[in-house]
Amino acid sequence: MIGKRIKRLREDEGLRQYEMAKRLGVSQPFLSQIECGEKEPSLEFVNKVADVFRISLSELFAGVQDPTKARYSVVSSATAQSISLDYSLPVGLRALASDSVLAGSLNITDFEWGVLQGLPLEGVSKEGYVSLLIAVRAVTKS
């Protein structure tokens, strides 16, 4: 869960919740809800967290287990590998597929890769495709 990862990073830095919340521009109760898994953070929030700790999104998501993964089909690394090598696809999508740490932490399924491939968006960054993935999950959530 990303909330637990954020909490661990915050505690490792010796920051109290209210100090971290102030740095992120959010309330302490909101940060608490994120850390406890009561709320899912937006990509904008996750980017701010990465900036505060001066780490990449890949590093932030490293080791994060997605408790919702059970509602998705099995993840195929072969799909990600084929996407990363398909130069007819947008650079941002290929960058996401090439980032095995981030893609693995996000537990992107074959279905989700297919949806992302169906959105031929040039000029969208890897982070933009992560945002699209979050939107896809929100729309397809059962």
C-alpha positions in Angstrom: 0.0 0.0 0.0 1.4 3.4 -1.0 0.2 5.0 2.3 2.4 2.6 4.3 5.3 3.4 2.1 4.7 7.2 2.6 4.5 6.7 6.3 7.7 4.7 6.4 9.6 7.4 4.4 8.2 10.1 6.6 9.2 8.3 9.8 12.7 7.5 8.4 13.1 11.3 7.8 12.1 12.0 11.4 9.0 14.0 10.2 5.8 14.3 12.2 2.5 14.0 10.2 1.8 17.7 10.6 5.3 18.7 9.3 4.9 16.4 6.3 1.4 17.6 5.6 2.6 21.2 5.6 5.3 20.4 3.1 2.8 18.7 0.9 0.2 21.5 1.2 -2.5 19.2 2.7 -4.1 18.9 6.1 -2.7 16.5 8.7 -6.0 14.5 8.8 -5.9 14.0 5.0 -2.3 12.7 5.2 -3.3 10.4 8.0 -6.1 9.0 5.8 -3.6 8.4 3.0 -1.1 6.7 5.4 -3.9 4.5 6.9 -5.2 3.5 3.4 -8.6 5.1 3.9 -8.0 7.4 0.9 -6.1 6.8 -2.4 -3.7 9.6 -3.3 -3.9 11.4 -6.6 -0.9 11.3 -9.0 -0.3 15.0 -8.1 -0.1 14.1 -4.4 2.2 11.2 -5.2 4.4 13.4 -7.3 4.6 15.9 -4.4 5.7 13.1 -2.0 8.4 12.0 -4.4 9.6 15.6 -4.7 9.7 16.1 -0.9 11.8 13.0 -0.5 13.8 13.8 -3.7 13.1 10.3 -5.2 11.6 9.1 -8.4 8.2 7.6 -8.7 9.8 4.2 -9.3 11.7 4.5 -6.0 8.5 5.6 -4.2 6.5 2.7 -5.6 9.3 0.2 -5.0 8.0 -2.7 -2.9 4.5 -1.4 -2.7 1.9 -4.2 -2.8 -1.4 -3.3 -4.3 -4.2 -4.9 -2.2 -6.6 -4.4 -5.1 -4.6 -6.6 -7.3 -6.9 -9.6 -6.6 -9.7 -7.9 -8.7 -7.4 -7.8 -11.7 -6.1 -10.6 -13.8 -2.5 -11.9 -13.6 0.1 -9.5 -14.6 2.2 -10.4 -17.6 5.8 -9.1 -17.8 5.8 -10.4 -21.4 3.2 -7.8 -22.3 5.2 -5.0 -20.8 8.3 -6.2 -22.6 6.6 -6.4 -25.9 5.2 -2.9 -25.4 8.7 -1.5 -24.4 10.1 -2.8 -27.7 7.3 -1.7 -30.0 8.6 1.6 -31.4 5.3 2.4 -33.1 3.8 3.0 -29.6 4.1 6.4 -27.8 7.4 7.1 -25.9 5.6 7.6 -22.6 3.9 4.2 -22.7 7.1 2.5 -23.7 8.9 4.2 -20.8 6.3 2.9 -18.4 6.6 -0.6 -19.8 10.4 -0.4 -19.6 10.3 0.7 -15.9 10.0 -2.8 -14.4 10.1 -1.5 -10.8 7.2 1.0 -11.3 5.1 -1.2 -13.6 5.6 -4.2 -11.3 4.7 -2.1 -8.2 1.5 -0.9 -10.0 0.6 -4.5 -11.0 -0.5 -3.5 -14.4 -2.6 -6.3 -16.0 -2.8 -7.3 -19.6 -6.3 -5.7 -19.7 -4.9 -2.4 -18.5 -1.9 -2.5 -20.9 -4.4 -3.1 -23.7 -6.5 -0.1 -22.6 -3.4 2.1 -22.4 -2.2 0.9 -25.8 -5.7 1.9 -27.2 -5.0 5.5 -26.3 -2.5 6.6 -28.9 -1.4 9.8 -27.2 1.9 11.3 -28.4 3.6 13.6 -26.0 2.3 12.0 -22.9 5.0 11.2 -20.4 5.5 8.0 -18.3 3.9 9.9 -15.4 1.0 10.8 -17.6 0.4 7.2 -18.4 0.4 6.4 -14.7 -2.3 9.1 -14.3 -4.3 7.4 -17.1 -3.9 4.0 -15.4 -5.3 5.5 -12.2 -8.2 6.9 -14.2 -8.8 3.5 -15.9 -8.8 1.8 -12.5 -11.3 4.3 -11.2 -13.6 3.8 -14.1 -13.4 0.0 -14.2 -13.6 -0.4 -10.4 -16.3 -2.9 -9.5 
